[in-house]
Structure formats: structure tokens, C-alpha cells
Amino acid sequence: TTLISYSINGSTASVYTKLTSKSGVTAASVKIRIIKSTGTVVGTYTGTMSKTSNIFTKTKNFTLPSKGSYYAKVTFYTYKNGVLQETVTKTTGYDTYS
């Protein structure tokens, strides 16, 4: 299962991602994109997630370039012994930098 917490405070968008994995998953990575309501991608992060037991997490902050409404699009990747097992993409609702 996945969880995304997304909020904007001033010009900073904060994204917390959590993945509770199935047994046998040895690693996970995440791609986080911050997208303006116009469709423009204003920030991207791709990297590994921290692991505690079967729970993987990653927190990332992005500086927004201008006022407006933004959402996060997050793709989770799970691996077993280096082999990609599953890809899941989730999208948040909008929040506003005003």
C-alpha cells in the first residue's frame, strides 16, 4: 500500500511518500513530480527510499517558481533482488502557492 502526504507552505511544496511492501521486496525507489495546473512540470526527484522493516519512506521538498496551483504525481517502484517487481503511480489533489 502507498501513502502520499502533500502540502504547500509559502513557496515550498513538501511531499512525504510511504510504501508498505509485500514480503520479498528488497528495495524501493520513487519518482516525484510537481506539476503546475498548466501542465508544466516544475520539479522532479528520482531516488531510493529509506527502508525500515517492510516500510519504505522518502520526504522531498521543492521550491515553487511562481504562485499558482500545483499537484504531485508519484511513481513507486519495488524490486526483489534487483529485479523490478511492480510500478504504481498515484496523483495528489491540488494545493496552492498564493
C-alpha positions in Angstrom: 0.0 0.0 0.0 1.1 3.6 -0.6 0.6 6.9 1.2 1.4 10.4 0.0 1.2 13.5 2.1 1.5 16.7 0.1 1.3 20.3 1.1 2.5 23.8 0.1 3.8 26.3 2.7 4.8 29.6 1.2 6.9 28.7 -1.9 7.8 25.2 -0.7 6.0 22.1 -1.7 6.6 19.2 0.7 6.0 15.6 -0.3 6.1 12.6 2.1 5.8 9.2 0.5 5.4 5.8 2.2 5.2 2.4 0.8 4.3 -0.7 2.8 5.7 -3.6 0.7 4.8 -7.2 0.3 7.2 -9.8 1.6 10.3 -10.4 -0.5 10.7 -6.8 -1.7 14.3 -5.9 -1.1 14.3 -2.2 -2.3 12.1 0.6 -3.5 12.6 3.8 -5.4 10.3 6.7 -6.1 9.9 9.4 -8.8 8.2 12.6 -7.6 7.0 15.2 -10.0 5.5 18.6 -9.0 3.1 19.8 -11.8 1.5 23.2 -12.1 -2.2 23.4 -13.1 -1.0 24.5 -16.6 0.6 21.0 -17.0 4.2 22.3 -16.6 6.5 20.0 -14.6 8.3 22.4 -12.2 10.3 19.8 -10.1 11.3 16.2 -10.4 13.1 13.9 -8.0 14.1 10.3 -8.6 15.9 8.2 -6.0 15.8 5.4 -3.5 13.5 5.2 -0.5 14.7 4.6 3.1 13.8 1.2 4.5 12.6 0.1 8.0 11.4 -3.4 8.1 8.9 -3.6 5.2 8.2 0.1 5.1 9.9 2.5 2.7 9.7 6.2 3.0 11.0 9.4 1.3 10.5 13.1 2.1 11.3 15.7 -0.5 10.9 19.5 -0.6 10.6 21.5 -3.8 10.8 25.3 -4.3 8.0 26.5 -6.5 8.9 29.0 -9.2 5.7 31.1 -9.1 2.3 31.4 -7.5 -0.4 29.1 -8.6 -1.9 25.6 -8.0 0.2 22.5 -8.1 -0.1 18.8 -7.5 2.3 15.9 -7.1 2.5 12.8 -9.3 4.4 10.0 -7.5 5.5 6.7 -9.1 6.7 3.9 -6.7 9.0 1.1 -8.0 9.6 -2.1 -6.0 12.4 -4.5 -6.5 13.3 -8.0 -5.5 17.0 -8.8 -5.7 17.5 -6.0 -8.2 14.6 -7.0 -10.5 11.6 -4.6 -10.9 8.5 -6.2 -9.4 5.8 -3.5 -9.5 5.2 0.1 -10.6 2.4 2.1 -9.0 1.6 5.8 -9.9 -0.6 8.0 -7.7 -1.6 11.6 -8.1 -2.5 14.1 -5.3 -5.1 16.8 -5.3 -4.1 20.4 -5.9 -2.6 22.8 -3.3 -2.0 26.5 -3.8 1.0 28.8 -3.5 -0.6 32.2 -3.1 
